[in-house]
Amino acid sequence: MPENKEPEDSGLVALVEARTKNAEKRPRFVRQESWRYVRISPEWRKPKGVDSKMRRADKGWPALVKVGYRGPTKSRGLHPSGHFEALVQRPGDLDGLVPGRDVARIGRGVGARKREAILARAKELGVRIVNPTGLRTIESKK
């Protein structure tokens, strides 16, 4: 069965594009005072101080994470290619996937032997694997 590169519903691709546009407008959320102290990483933390200017959303302070910055509901969980993404742990997990609509991602804890079996089964069914490489092959272990 030939592998479909385009998703069946081209509307999904438009949703992904809308999500990307929304993400470009979204500010880079930073932790309060992370620009001031080296010991504080910029990774987001909610400001909780009573006198916090950032918590109060004073003018001139970075934006807070809020629900309004989220992307479109229908595009959440979609792969950037516009396909629905499914996590696969064993070859049997591929049976419920639709070749033109879904793509599979092999779980990070899957070993080389089972990964090889999953890749063979996916080729049989015509399902695209998003991360086909990443582990040493069984031949290199010998």
N, CA, C and O atoms as CSV, one atom per row, in Angstrom:
chain,resi,resn,atom,element,x,y,z
A,1,MET,N,N,0.845,-1.191,0.000
A,1,MET,CA,C,0.000,0.000,0.000
A,1,MET,C,C,0.885,1.247,0.000
A,1,MET,O,O,1.770,1.353,0.849
A,2,PRO,N,N,0.682,2.191,-0.917
A,2,PRO,CA,C,1.525,3.389,-0.949
A,2,PRO,C,C,1.261,4.282,0.255
A,2,PRO,O,O,0.155,4.346,0.790
A,3,GLU,N,N,2.309,4.954,0.649
A,3,GLU,CA,C,2.220,5.820,1.824
A,3,GLU,C,C,1.695,7.191,1.411
A,3,GLU,O,O,2.250,7.832,0.518
A,4,ASN,N,N,0.610,7.643,2.070
A,4,ASN,CA,C,0.040,8.954,1.766
A,4,ASN,C,C,0.774,10.024,2.536
A,4,ASN,O,O,0.906,9.935,3.756
A,5,LYS,N,N,1.253,11.034,1.839
A,5,LYS,CA,C,1.944,12.144,2.490
A,5,LYS,C,C,0.943,13.206,2.943
A,5,LYS,O,O,1.144,13.848,3.974
A,6,GLU,N,N,-0.138,13.395,2.174
A,6,GLU,CA,C,-1.151,14.397,2.498
A,6,GLU,C,C,-2.235,13.780,3.378
A,6,GLU,O,O,-2.688,12.670,3.099
A,7,PRO,N,N,-2.660,14.474,4.430
A,7,PRO,CA,C,-3.773,13.972,5.218
A,7,PRO,C,C,-5.061,14.026,4.403
A,7,PRO,O,O,-5.201,14.856,3.505
A,8,GLU,N,N,-6.025,13.116,4.728
A,8,GLU,CA,C,-7.274,13.050,3.979
A,8,GLU,C,C,-8.017,14.381,4.043
A,8,GLU,O,O,-8.560,14.836,3.035
A,9,ASP,N,N,-8.046,15.007,5.216
A,9,ASP,CA,C,-8.756,16.264,5.379
A,9,ASP,C,C,-7.760,17.412,5.304
A,9,ASP,O,O,-6.972,17.619,6.227
A,10,SER,N,N,-7.797,18.163,4.197
A,10,SER,CA,C,-6.863,19.279,4.046
A,10,SER,C,C,-7.176,20.398,5.027
A,10,SER,O,O,-6.355,21.294,5.222
A,11,GLY,N,N,-8.357,20.359,5.650
A,11,GLY,CA,C,-8.712,21.338,6.673
A,11,GLY,C,C,-7.821,21.220,7.892
A,11,GLY,O,O,-7.602,22.201,8.603
A,12,LEU,N,N,-7.300,20.013,8.142
A,12,LEU,CA,C,-6.401,19.800,9.278
A,12,LEU,C,C,-5.100,20.565,9.084
A,12,LEU,O,O,-4.540,21.100,10.041
A,13,VAL,N,N,-4.623,20.617,7.852
A,13,VAL,CA,C,-3.399,21.358,7.551
A,13,VAL,C,C,-3.625,22.842,7.816
A,13,VAL,O,O,-2.743,23.524,8.338
A,14,ALA,N,N,-4.806,23.343,7.456
A,14,ALA,CA,C,-5.141,24.748,7.701
A,14,ALA,C,C,-5.188,25.034,9.198
A,14,ALA,O,O,-4.772,26.104,9.644
A,15,LEU,N,N,-5.700,24.067,9.980
A,15,LEU,CA,C,-5.751,24.228,11.436
A,15,LEU,C,C,-4.349,24.306,12.023
A,15,LEU,O,O,-4.085,25.107,12.919
A,16,VAL,N,N,-3.459,23.475,11.515
A,16,VAL,CA,C,-2.075,23.492,11.995
A,16,VAL,C,C,-1.419,24.828,11.652
A,16,VAL,O,O,-0.660,25.375,12.453
A,17,GLU,N,N,-1.712,25.350,10.463
A,17,GLU,CA,C,-1.165,26.655,10.073
A,17,GLU,C,C,-1.698,27.766,10.978
A,17,GLU,O,O,-0.962,28.681,11.348
A,18,ALA,N,N,-2.989,27.678,11.332
A,18,ALA,CA,C,-3.589,28.663,12.231
A,18,ALA,C,C,-2.942,28.577,13.606
A,18,ALA,O,O,-2.710,29.594,14.258
A,19,ARG,N,N,-2.650,27.351,14.041
A,19,ARG,CA,C,-1.991,27.147,15.335
A,19,ARG,C,C,-0.589,27.752,15.318
A,19,ARG,O,O,-0.163,28.360,16.300
A,20,THR,N,N,0.121,27.590,14.218
A,20,THR,CA,C,1.470,28.146,14.085
A,20,THR,C,C,1.439,29.674,14.092
A,20,THR,O,O,2.288,30.313,14.712
A,21,LYS,N,N,0.451,30.260,13.396
A,21,LYS,CA,C,0.299,31.717,13.382
A,21,LYS,C,C,0.058,32.249,14.785
A,21,LYS,O,O,0.630,33.259,15.195
A,22,ASN,N,N,-0.809,31.538,15.515
A,22,ASN,CA,C,-1.134,31.923,16.886
A,22,ASN,C,C,0.111,31.832,17.769
A,22,ASN,O,O,0.333,32.690,18.624
A,23,ALA,N,N,0.918,30.795,17.562
A,23,ALA,CA,C,2.128,30.591,18.359
A,23,ALA,C,C,3.159,31.692,18.099
A,23,ALA,O,O,3.912,32.067,18.997
A,24,GLU,N,N,3.188,32.204,16.873
A,24,GLU,CA,C,4.127,33.283,16.543
A,24,GLU,C,C,3.779,34.573,17.274
A,24,GLU,O,O,4.669,35.352,17.616
A,25,LYS,N,N,2.498,34.804,17.516
A,25,LYS,CA,C,2.051,36.012,18.214
A,25,LYS,C,C,2.228,35.898,19.729
A,25,LYS,O,O,2.310,36.907,20.429
A,26,ARG,N,N,2.286,34.674,20.222
A,26,ARG,CA,C,2.368,34.429,21.659
A,26,ARG,C,C,3.704,34.931,22.219
A,26,ARG,O,O,4.753,34.664,21.633
A,27,PRO,N,N,3.679,35.652,23.337
A,27,PRO,CA,C,4.944,36.139,23.902
A,27,PRO,C,C,5.772,35.006,24.500
A,27,PRO,O,O,5.255,33.923,24.775
A,28,ARG,N,N,7.047,35.265,24.695
A,28,ARG,CA,C,7.923,34.282,25.329
A,28,ARG,C,C,7.771,34.478,26.828
A,28,ARG,O,O,8.246,35.469,27.382
A,29,PHE,N,N,7.107,33.531,27.486
A,29,PHE,CA,C,6.834,33.658,28.915
A,29,PHE,C,C,8.089,33.338,29.719
A,29,PHE,O,O,8.688,32.276,29.550
A,30,VAL,N,N,8.484,34.257,30.590
A,30,VAL,CA,C,9.686,34.068,31.397
A,30,VAL,C,C,9.349,34.196,32.879
A,30,VAL,O,O,8.385,34.858,33.261
A,31,ARG,N,N,10.149,33.559,33.684
A,31,ARG,CA,C,9.979,33.634,35.129
A,31,ARG,C,C,10.375,35.028,35.620
A,31,ARG,O,O,11.293,35.654,35.090
A,32,GLN,N,N,9.667,35.493,36.633
A,32,GLN,CA,C,9.923,36.826,37.172
A,32,GLN,C,C,11.356,36.948,37.687
A,32,GLN,O,O,11.846,36.061,38.385
A,33,GLU,N,N,12.015,38.031,37.345
A,33,GLU,CA,C,13.377,38.356,37.763
A,33,GLU,C,C,14.445,37.407,37.195
A,33,GLU,O,O,15.601,37.468,37.614
A,34,SER,N,N,14.076,36.535,36.251
A,34,SER,CA,C,15.069,35.619,35.675
A,34,SER,C,C,16.114,36.375,34.857
A,34,SER,O,O,17.240,35.907,34.694
A,35,TRP,N,N,15.738,37.536,34.347
A,35,TRP,CA,C,16.682,38.359,33.582
A,35,TRP,C,C,17.646,39.104,34.501
A,35,TRP,O,O,18.653,39.647,34.048
A,36,ARG,N,N,17.333,39.125,35.782
A,36,ARG,CA,C,18.129,39.875,36.750
A,36,ARG,C,C,19.159,39.015,37.470
A,36,ARG,O,O,20.270,39.464,37.753
A,37,TYR,N,N,18.774,37.759,37.767
A,37,TYR,CA,C,19.651,36.875,38.529
A,37,TYR,C,C,20.020,35.641,37.709
A,37,TYR,O,O,19.159,35.012,37.094
A,38,VAL,N,N,21.301,35.307,37.708
A,38,VAL,CA,C,21.783,34.151,36.959
A,38,VAL,C,C,21.241,32.861,37.569
A,38,VAL,O,O,20.986,31.896,36.848
A,39,ARG,N,N,21.062,32.835,38.888
A,39,ARG,CA,C,20.628,31.614,39.574
A,39,ARG,C,C,19.171,31.241,39.287
A,39,ARG,O,O,18.748,30.120,39.570
A,40,ILE,N,N,18.413,32.172,38.729
A,40,ILE,CA,C,17.009,31.902,38.414
A,40,ILE,C,C,16.885,31.607,36.927
A,40,ILE,O,O,17.207,32.449,36.089
A,41,SER,N,N,16.410,30.392,36.605
A,41,SER,CA,C,16.275,30.017,35.197
A,41,SER,C,C,15.030,30.680,34.612
A,41,SER,O,O,14.074,30.950,35.339
A,42,PRO,N,N,15.034,30.945,33.302
A,42,PRO,CA,C,13.883,31.611,32.681
A,42,PRO,C,C,12.651,30.712,32.543
A,42,PRO,O,O,11.606,31.174,32.084
A,43,GLU,N,N,12.756,29.447,32.930
A,43,GLU,CA,C,11.626,28.521,32.846
A,43,GLU,C,C,10.432,29.077,33.625
A,43,GLU,O,O,10.593,29.546,34.751
A,44,TRP,N,N,9.255,29.028,33.040
A,44,TRP,CA,C,8.070,29.675,33.588
A,44,TRP,C,C,7.678,29.152,34.968
A,44,TRP,O,O,7.595,27.944,35.189
A,45,ARG,N,N,7.441,30.073,35.879
A,45,ARG,CA,C,6.843,29.804,37.192
A,45,ARG,C,C,5.830,30.907,37.443
A,45,ARG,O,O,6.085,32.066,37.114
A,46,LYS,N,N,4.706,30.571,38.008
A,46,LYS,CA,C,3.672,31.570,38.257
A,46,LYS,C,C,4.105,32.489,39.399
A,46,LYS,O,O,4.490,31.997,40.461
A,47,PRO,N,N,4.053,33.807,39.210
A,47,PRO,CA,C,4.403,34.726,40.288
A,47,PRO,C,C,3.298,34.738,41.349
A,47,PRO,O,O,2.123,34.904,41.023
A,48,LYS,N,N,3.681,34.559,42.628
A,48,LYS,CA,C,2.685,34.429,43.696
A,48,LYS,C,C,2.861,35.436,44.822
A,48,LYS,O,O,2.132,35.390,45.813
A,49,GLY,N,N,3.804,36.327,44.684
A,49,GLY,CA,C,4.058,37.291,45.745
A,49,GLY,C,C,2.921,38.293,45.906
A,49,GLY,O,O,2.254,38.649,44.935
A,50,VAL,N,N,2.706,38.746,47.142
A,50,VAL,CA,C,1.645,39.707,47.441
A,50,VAL,C,C,1.880,41.015,46.701
A,50,VAL,O,O,0.936,41.605,46.176
A,51,ASP,N,N,3.110,41.471,46.653
A,51,ASP,CA,C,3.438,42.748,46.022
A,51,ASP,C,C,4.008,42.586,44.609
A,51,ASP,O,O,4.562,43.536,44.055
A,52,SER,N,N,3.880,41.415,44.034
A,52,SER,CA,C,4.478,41.133,42.737
A,52,SER,C,C,3.846,41.975,41.630
A,52,SER,O,O,2.634,41.932,41.415
A,53,LYS,N,N,4.676,42.730,40.941
A,53,LYS,CA,C,4.205,43.578,39.845
A,53,LYS,C,C,3.751,42.713,38.661
A,53,LYS,O,O,2.816,43.050,37.935
A,54,MET,N,N,4.441,41.606,38.502
A,54,MET,CA,C,4.111,40.722,37.393
A,54,MET,C,C,2.752,40.048,37.631
A,54,MET,O,O,1.948,39.922,36.707
A,55,ARG,N,N,2.505,39.618,38.868
A,55,ARG,CA,C,1.223,38.995,39.204
A,55,ARG,C,C,0.074,39.978,39.013
A,55,ARG,O,O,-1.012,39.603,38.570
A,56,ARG,N,N,0.326,41.233,39.351
A,56,ARG,CA,C,-0.698,42.266,39.211
A,56,ARG,C,C,-0.852,42.733,37.769
A,56,ARG,O,O,-1.745,43.522,37.458
A,57,ALA,N,N,0.023,42.242,36.888
A,57,ALA,CA,C,0.014,42.592,35.457
A,57,ALA,C,C,0.209,44.083,35.259
A,57,ALA,O,O,-0.496,44.714,34.471
A,58,ASP,N,N,1.177,44.645,35.986
A,58,ASP,CA,C,1.510,46.056,35.821
A,58,ASP,C,C,2.117,46.290,34.438
A,58,ASP,O,O,2.745,45.401,33.864
A,59,LYS,N,N,1.922,47.475,33.925
A,59,LYS,CA,C,2.450,47.843,32.617
A,59,LYS,C,C,3.979,47.804,32.655
A,59,LYS,O,O,4.597,48.262,33.616
A,60,GLY,N,N,4.575,47.256,31.605
A,60,GLY,CA,C,6.021,47.206,31.526
A,60,GLY,C,C,6.624,45.902,32.031
A,60,GLY,O,O,7.832,45.697,31.913
A,61,TRP,N,N,5.802,45.017,32.592
A,61,TRP,CA,C,6.285,43.720,33.068
A,61,TRP,C,C,5.874,42.636,32.084
A,61,TRP,O,O,4.891,42.801,31.362
A,62,PRO,N,N,6.619,41.519,32.043
A,62,PRO,CA,C,6.291,40.452,31.084
A,62,PRO,C,C,4.889,39.885,31.288
A,62,PRO,O,O,4.320,39.958,32.377
A,63,ALA,N,N,4.355,39.324,30.220
A,63,ALA,CA,C,3.002,38.773,30.239
A,63,ALA,C,C,2.933,37.492,31.066
A,63,ALA,O,O,3.914,36.758,31.185
A,64,LEU,N,N,1.760,37.241,31.631
A,64,LEU,CA,C,1.488,36.015,32.380
A,64,LEU,C,C,0.897,34.973,31.437
A,64,LEU,O,O,0.281,35.314,30.428
A,65,VAL,N,N,1.089,33.715,31.772
A,65,VAL,CA,C,0.474,32.636,31.015
A,65,VAL,C,C,-1.023,32.666,31.303
A,65,VAL,O,O,-1.437,32.618,32.462
A,66,LYS,N,N,-1.833,32.744,30.252
A,66,LYS,CA,C,-3.289,32.763,30.399
A,66,LYS,C,C,-3.918,31.883,29.331
A,66,LYS,O,O,-3.304,31.607,28.300
A,67,VAL,N,N,-5.141,31.448,29.583
A,67,VAL,CA,C,-5.819,30.515,28.692
A,67,VAL,C,C,-6.070,31.103,27.305
A,67,VAL,O,O,-6.193,30.356,26.334
A,68,GLY,N,N,-6.147,32.417,27.199
A,68,GLY,CA,C,-6.404,33.060,25.919
A,68,GLY,C,C,-5.295,32.904,24.902
A,68,GLY,O,O,-5.506,33.164,23.717
A,69,TYR,N,N,-4.117,32.486,25.335
A,69,TYR,CA,C,-2.987,32.299,24.426
A,69,TYR,C,C,-2.995,30.924,23.754
A,69,TYR,O,O,-2.169,30.657,22.882
A,70,ARG,N,N,-3.919,30.053,24.154
A,70,ARG,CA,C,-3.937,28.701,23.586
A,70,ARG,C,C,-4.267,28.714,22.103
A,70,ARG,O,O,-4.827,29.681,21.586
A,71,GLY,N,N,-3.911,27.628,21.426
A,71,GLY,CA,C,-4.199,27.494,20.006
A,71,GLY,C,C,-5.619,26.992,19.789
A,71,GLY,O,O,-6.339,26.737,20.755
A,72,PRO,N,N,-6.031,26.847,18.531
A,72,PRO,CA,C,-7.379,26.359,18.233
A,72,PRO,C,C,-7.616,24.961,18.813
A,72,PRO,O,O,-6.728,24.109,18.785
A,73,THR,N,N,-8.816,24.739,19.333
A,73,THR,CA,C,-9.157,23.475,19.997
A,73,THR,C,C,-8.973,22.276,19.069
A,73,THR,O,O,-8.429,21.249,19.477
A,74,LYS,N,N,-9.423,22.405,17.832
A,74,LYS,CA,C,-9.385,21.268,16.903
A,74,LYS,C,C,-7.969,20.896,16.482
A,74,LYS,O,O,-7.729,19.764,16.063
A,75,SER,N,N,-7.025,21.837,16.586
A,75,SER,CA,C,-5.665,21.547,16.136
A,75,SER,C,C,-4.785,20.982,17.246
A,75,SER,O,O,-3.649,20.587,16.985
A,76,ARG,N,N,-5.285,20.937,18.476
A,76,ARG,CA,C,-4.471,20.397,19.574
A,76,ARG,C,C,-4.285,18.898,19.400
A,76,ARG,O,O,-5.232,18.174,19.091
A,77,GLY,N,N,-3.064,18.444,19.601
A,77,GLY,CA,C,-2.772,17.021,19.467
A,77,GLY,C,C,-2.418,16.602,18.054
A,77,GLY,O,O,-2.086,15.440,17.822
A,78,LEU,N,N,-2.483,17.523,17.106
A,78,LEU,CA,C,-2.122,17.191,15.735
A,78,LEU,C,C,-0.610,17.312,15.548
A,78,LEU,O,O,0.038,18.174,16.141
A,79,HIS,N,N,-0.072,16.440,14.723
A,79,HIS,CA,C,1.332,16.521,14.339
A,79,HIS,C,C,1.486,17.721,13.402
A,79,HIS,O,O,0.529,18.059,12.706
A,80,PRO,N,N,2.641,18.373,13.354
A,80,PRO,CA,C,2.821,19.514,12.452
A,80,PRO,C,C,2.523,19.220,10.978
A,80,PRO,O,O,2.277,20.145,10.204
A,81,SER,N,N,2.541,17.950,10.585
A,81,SER,CA,C,2.211,17.600,9.206
A,81,SER,C,C,0.707,17.623,8.951
A,81,SER,O,O,0.282,17.519,7.800
A,82,GLY,N,N,-0.111,17.758,10.003
A,82,GLY,CA,C,-1.562,17.791,9.852
A,82,GLY,C,C,-2.225,16.449,10.098
A,82,GLY,O,O,-3.431,16.315,9.890
A,83,HIS,N,N,-1.470,15.452,10.535
A,83,HIS,CA,C,-2.013,14.126,10.823
A,83,HIS,C,C,-2.264,13.977,12.325
A,83,HIS,O,O,-1.688,14.699,13.139
A,84,PHE,N,N,-3.134,13.027,12.673
A,84,PHE,CA,C,-3.339,12.695,14.077
A,84,PHE,C,C,-2.192,11.805,14.522
A,84,PHE,O,O,-1.815,10.870,13.815
A,85,GLU,N,N,-1.640,12.092,15.686
A,85,GLU,CA,C,-0.475,11.362,16.163
A,85,GLU,C,C,-0.882,10.356,17.236
A,85,GLU,O,O,-1.657,10.675,18.138
A,86,ALA,N,N,-0.351,9.138,17.129
A,86,ALA,CA,C,-0.652,8.088,18.104
A,86,ALA,C,C,0.659,7.523,18.640
A,86,ALA,O,O,1.598,7.289,17.880
A,87,LEU,N,N,0.717,7.306,19.948
A,87,LEU,CA,C,1.891,6.719,20.575
A,87,LEU,C,C,1.798,5.196,20.471
A,87,LEU,O,O,0.770,4.607,20.804
A,88,VAL,N,N,2.870,4.571,20.012
A,88,VAL,CA,C,2.886,3.124,19.777
A,88,VAL,C,C,3.938,2.484,20.667
A,88,VAL,O,O,5.092,2.912,20.687
A,89,GLN,N,N,3.533,1.455,21.401
A,89,GLN,CA,C,4.455,0.730,22.278
A,89,GLN,C,C,4.729,-0.688,21.775
A,89,GLN,O,O,5.763,-1.272,22.097
A,90,ARG,N,N,3.802,-1.241,20.984
A,90,ARG,CA,C,3.934,-2.618,20.476
A,90,ARG,C,C,3.332,-2.692,19.078
A,90,ARG,O,O,2.522,-1.839,18.716
A,91,PRO,N,N,3.709,-3.696,18.284
A,91,PRO,CA,C,3.200,-3.784,16.902
A,91,PRO,C,C,1.670,-3.826,16.811
A,91,PRO,O,O,1.106,-3.341,15.830
A,92,GLY,N,N,1.001,-4.384,17.791
A,92,GLY,CA,C,-0.460,-4.470,17.774
A,92,GLY,C,C,-1.152,-3.124,17.875
A,92,GLY,O,O,-2.311,-2.991,17.482
A,93,ASP,N,N,-0.452,-2.119,18.400
A,93,ASP,CA,C,-1.041,-0.777,18.528
A,93,ASP,C,C,-1.281,-0.117,17.169
A,93,ASP,O,O,-2.064,0.827,17.071
A,94,LEU,N,N,-0.617,-0.603,16.132
A,94,LEU,CA,C,-0.751,-0.012,14.797
A,94,LEU,C,C,-2.042,-0.419,14.091
A,94,LEU,O,O,-2.447,0.219,13.119
A,95,ASP,N,N,-2.690,-1.484,14.579
A,95,ASP,CA,C,-3.859,-2.028,13.887
A,95,ASP,C,C,-5.031,-1.057,13.797
A,95,ASP,O,O,-5.767,-1.081,12.811
A,96,GLY,N,N,-5.221,-0.207,14.799
A,96,GLY,CA,C,-6.358,0.707,14.795
A,96,GLY,C,C,-6.122,2.008,14.047
A,96,GLY,O,O,-7.023,2.845,13.986
A,97,LEU,N,N,-4.934,2.205,13.475
A,97,LEU,CA,C,-4.605,3.469,12.813
A,97,LEU,C,C,-5.028,3.467,11.342
A,97,LEU,O,O,-4.953,2.441,10.666
A,98,VAL,N,N,-5.468,4.615,10.863
A,98,VAL,CA,C,-5.854,4.796,9.462
A,98,VAL,C,C,-4.643,5.356,8.718
A,98,VAL,O,O,-4.142,6.418,9.086
A,99,PRO,N,N,-4.156,4.661,7.669
A,99,PRO,CA,C,-2.918,5.065,7.004
A,99,PRO,C,C,-2.853,6.506,6.503
A,99,PRO,O,O,-1.817,7.145,6.688
A,100,GLY,N,N,-3.881,7.049,5.889
A,100,GLY,CA,C,-3.811,8.401,5.341
A,100,GLY,C,C,-4.005,9.492,6.375
A,100,GLY,O,O,-3.594,10.632,6.162
A,101,ARG,N,N,-4.627,9.153,7.492
A,101,ARG,CA,C,-5.012,10.157,8.481
A,101,ARG,C,C,-4.083,10.199,9.685
A,101,ARG,O,O,-3.829,11.272,10.232
A,102,ASP,N,N,-3.570,9.044,10.107
A,102,ASP,CA,C,-2.792,8.943,11.342
A,102,ASP,C,C,-1.313,8.717,11.074
A,102,ASP,O,O,-0.931,8.139,10.056
A,103,VAL,N,N,-0.485,9.186,12.007
A,103,VAL,CA,C,0.935,8.855,12.026
A,103,VAL,C,C,1.250,8.285,13.400
A,103,VAL,O,O,0.558,8.585,14.372
A,104,ALA,N,N,2.285,7.469,13.485
A,104,ALA,CA,C,2.632,6.814,14.744
A,104,ALA,C,C,3.965,7.333,15.264
A,104,ALA,O,O,4.873,7.631,14.488
A,105,ARG,N,N,4.073,7.437,16.579
A,105,ARG,CA,C,5.320,7.795,17.237
A,105,ARG,C,C,5.669,6.642,18.158
A,105,ARG,O,O,4.870,6.275,19.020
A,106,ILE,N,N,6.858,6.061,17.987
A,106,ILE,CA,C,7.302,4.950,18.822
A,106,ILE,C,C,7.703,5.489,20.186
A,106,ILE,O,O,8.433,6.476,20.276
A,107,GLY,N,N,7.228,4.847,21.247
A,107,GLY,CA,C,7.527,5.278,22.610
A,107,GLY,C,C,9.013,5.224,22.903
A,107,GLY,O,O,9.742,4.422,22.318
A,108,ARG,N,N,9.460,6.077,23.809
A,108,ARG,CA,C,10.899,6.189,24.054
A,108,ARG,C,C,11.480,4.989,24.787
A,108,ARG,O,O,12.689,4.764,24.725
A,109,GLY,N,N,10.671,4.229,25.464
A,109,GLY,CA,C,11.169,3.076,26.196
A,109,GLY,C,C,11.183,1.785,25.394
A,109,GLY,O,O,11.552,0.735,25.920
A,110,VAL,N,N,10.788,1.849,24.131
A,110,VAL,CA,C,10.731,0.653,23.280
A,110,VAL,C,C,12.140,0.284,22.844
A,110,VAL,O,O,12.889,1.133,22.362
A,111,GLY,N,N,12.499,-0.990,23.016
A,111,GLY,CA,C,13.827,-1.463,22.664
A,111,GLY,C,C,13.990,-1.712,21.178
A,111,GLY,O,O,13.045,-1.572,20.402
A,112,ALA,N,N,15.201,-2.082,20.791
A,112,ALA,CA,C,15.555,-2.234,19.376
A,112,ALA,C,C,14.777,-3.371,18.708
A,112,ALA,O,O,14.339,-3.236,17.566
A,113,ARG,N,N,14.606,-4.481,19.411
A,113,ARG,CA,C,13.938,-5.636,18.808
A,113,ARG,C,C,12.466,-5.333,18.518
A,113,ARG,O,O,11.963,-5.626,17.433
A,114,LYS,N,N,11.794,-4.750,19.489
A,114,LYS,CA,C,10.377,-4.426,19.302
A,114,LYS,C,C,10.213,-3.263,18.320
A,114,LYS,O,O,9.240,-3.215,17.566
A,115,ARG,N,N,11.158,-2.337,18.333
A,115,ARG,CA,C,11.134,-1.217,17.381
A,115,ARG,C,C,11.196,-1.739,15.951
A,115,ARG,O,O,10.485,-1.260,15.068
A,116,GLU,N,N,12.051,-2.720,15.743
A,116,GLU,CA,C,12.182,-3.319,14.412
A,116,GLU,C,C,10.875,-3.983,13.986
A,116,GLU,O,O,10.469,-3.882,12.828
A,117,ALA,N,N,10.213,-4.666,14.936
A,117,ALA,CA,C,8.927,-5.311,14.644
A,117,ALA,C,C,7.852,-4.269,14.330
A,117,ALA,O,O,7.023,-4.475,13.443
A,118,ILE,N,N,7.868,-3.166,15.049
A,118,ILE,CA,C,6.899,-2.091,14.807
A,118,ILE,C,C,7.110,-1.489,13.426
A,118,ILE,O,O,6.149,-1.244,12.697
A,119,LEU,N,N,8.375,-1.250,13.066
A,119,LEU,CA,C,8.684,-0.679,11.748
A,119,LEU,C,C,8.239,-1.600,10.615
A,119,LEU,O,O,7.727,-1.138,9.596
A,120,ALA,N,N,8.439,-2.916,10.803
A,120,ALA,CA,C,8.026,-3.879,9.782
A,120,ALA,C,C,6.502,-3.894,9.638
A,120,ALA,O,O,5.981,-3.920,8.523
A,121,ARG,N,N,5.796,-3.879,10.761
A,121,ARG,CA,C,4.321,-3.896,10.752
A,121,ARG,C,C,3.772,-2.599,10.144
A,121,ARG,O,O,2.781,-2.629,9.415
A,122,ALA,N,N,4.404,-1.476,10.438
A,122,ALA,CA,C,3.960,-0.190,9.890
A,122,ALA,C,C,4.133,-0.155,8.377
A,122,ALA,O,O,3.283,0.380,7.665
A,123,LYS,N,N,5.215,-0.714,7.892
A,123,LYS,CA,C,5.449,-0.770,6.450
A,123,LYS,C,C,4.384,-1.632,5.775
A,123,LYS,O,O,3.903,-1.310,4.689
A,124,GLU,N,N,4.024,-2.734,6.438
A,124,GLU,CA,C,2.974,-3.642,5.962
A,124,GLU,C,C,1.638,-2.914,5.833
A,124,GLU,O,O,0.941,-3.047,4.827
A,125,LEU,N,N,1.291,-2.140,6.869
A,125,LEU,CA,C,0.000,-1.447,6.913
A,125,LEU,C,C,0.005,-0.121,6.161
A,125,LEU,O,O,-1.064,0.401,5.845
A,126,GLY,N,N,1.174,0.436,5.868
A,126,GLY,CA,C,1.268,1.720,5.182
A,126,GLY,C,C,1.112,2.901,6.116
A,126,GLY,O,O,0.723,3.987,5.688
A,127,VAL,N,N,1.414,2.695,7.404
A,127,VAL,CA,C,1.326,3.768,8.397
A,127,VAL,C,C,2.701,4.420,8.522
A,127,VAL,O,O,3.719,3.731,8.596
A,128,ARG,N,N,2.723,5.754,8.545
A,128,ARG,CA,C,3.985,6.484,8.642
A,128,ARG,C,C,4.434,6.572,10.099
A,128,ARG,O,O,3.639,6.882,10.987
A,129,ILE,N,N,5.720,6.293,10.332
A,129,ILE,CA,C,6.323,6.418,11.660
A,129,ILE,C,C,7.072,7.755,11.698
A,129,ILE,O,O,7.901,8.035,10.833
A,130,VAL,N,N,6.771,8.568,12.703
A,130,VAL,CA,C,7.363,9.901,12.807
A,130,VAL,C,C,8.829,9.826,13.232
A,130,VAL,O,O,9.652,10.611,12.761
A,131,ASN,N,N,9.160,8.883,14.125
A,131,ASN,CA,C,10.537,8.756,14.618
A,131,ASN,C,C,11.069,7.349,14.357
A,131,ASN,O,O,11.198,6.559,15.292
A,132,PRO,N,N,11.382,7.024,13.100
A,132,PRO,CA,C,11.796,5.658,12.778
A,132,PRO,C,C,13.182,5.285,13.279
A,132,PRO,O,O,13.472,4.097,13.418
A,133,THR,N,N,14.050,6.253,13.556
A,133,THR,CA,C,15.397,5.939,14.016
A,133,THR,C,C,15.551,6.342,15.468
A,133,THR,O,O,14.594,6.787,16.102
A,134,GLY,N,N,16.738,6.188,15.987
A,134,GLY,CA,C,16.975,6.656,17.349
A,134,GLY,C,C,17.654,5.647,18.235
A,134,GLY,O,O,18.292,6.035,19.214
A,135,LEU,N,N,17.547,4.367,17.938
A,135,LEU,CA,C,18.202,3.343,18.732
A,135,LEU,C,C,19.168,2.562,17.862
A,135,LEU,O,O,19.047,2.538,16.637
A,136,ARG,N,N,20.126,1.926,18.514
A,136,ARG,CA,C,21.036,1.072,17.768
A,136,ARG,C,C,20.258,-0.114,17.211
A,136,ARG,O,O,19.292,-0.566,17.826
A,137,THR,N,N,20.664,-0.613,16.072
A,137,THR,CA,C,19.982,-1.767,15.495
A,137,THR,C,C,20.490,-3.040,16.152
A,137,THR,O,O,21.542,-3.042,16.790
A,138,ILE,N,N,19.755,-4.096,15.996
A,138,ILE,CA,C,20.111,-5.382,16.597
A,138,ILE,C,C,21.429,-5.900,16.019
A,138,ILE,O,O,22.212,-6.532,16.728
A,139,GLU,N,N,21.676,-5.631,14.726
A,139,GLU,CA,C,22.911,-6.113,14.086
A,139,GLU,C,C,24.143,-5.495,14.718
A,139,GLU,O,O,25.172,-6.163,14.828
A,140,SER,N,N,24.072,-4.240,15.137
A,140,SER,CA,C,25.254,-3.579,15.706
A,140,SER,C,C,25.585,-4.107,17.104
A,140,SER,O,O,26.704,-3.916,17.581
A,141,LYS,N,N,24.631,-4.768,17.767
A,141,LYS,CA,C,24.876,-5.337,19.087
A,141,LYS,C,C,25.689,-6.627,19.019
A,141,LYS,O,O,26.350,-7.000,19.988
A,142,LYS,N,N,25.639,-7.317,17.853
A,142,LYS,CA,C,26.316,-8.606,17.718
A,142,LYS,C,C,27.808,-8.474,17.617
A,142,LYS,O,O,28.510,-9.478,17.499
